[in-house]
């Protein structure tokens, strides 16, 4: 009943920028954390950035100063602005959110998007 839909991935040259978006829809009562994870080939999925409903953020050390996470609570949407991209940023990026639904508003559940490919290459 809750879906996360990502957009904005693609191919970009080193040093370039991309902006990812993820919109949550469905029977949403409240959203707590929203964030982005990524998984490169042969590696485990890792946290990139996360933001609370109040706007507090945390980032992986590898992206600090280059990536910015933000969210629009009215639109149930989280964004990831990625600047100064490097080849090592190449991965599938997954949106993640902790959401309570109207059917069970006292329970928090974790949801994932389908993933969007980001490729940094010249």
HELIX and SHEET records of a PDB file:
HELIX    1   1 UNK A   61  UNK A   63  5                                   3    
HELIX    2   2 UNK A   73  UNK A   75  5                                   3    
HELIX    3   3 UNK A   87  UNK A   89  5                                   3    
SHEET    1   A 4 UNK A   2  UNK A   7  0                                        
SHEET    2   A 4 UNK A  18  UNK A  26 -1                                        
SHEET    3   A 4 UNK A  77  UNK A  82 -1                                        
SHEET    4   A 4 UNK A  67  UNK A  72 -1                                        
SHEET    1   B 6 UNK A  10  UNK A  12  0                                        
SHEET    2   B 6 UNK A 116  UNK A 120  1                                        
SHEET    3   B 6 UNK A  91  UNK A 101 -1                                        
SHEET    4   B 6 UNK A  28  UNK A  39 -1                                        
SHEET    5   B 6 UNK A  46  UNK A  51 -1                                        
SHEET    6   B 6 UNK A  57  UNK A  59 -1                                        
SHEET    1   C 4 UNK A  10  UNK A  12  0                                        
SHEET    2   C 4 UNK A 116  UNK A 120  1                                        
SHEET    3   C 4 UNK A  91  UNK A 101 -1                                        
SHEET    4   C 4 UNK A 104  UNK A 112 -1                                        
END                                                                             
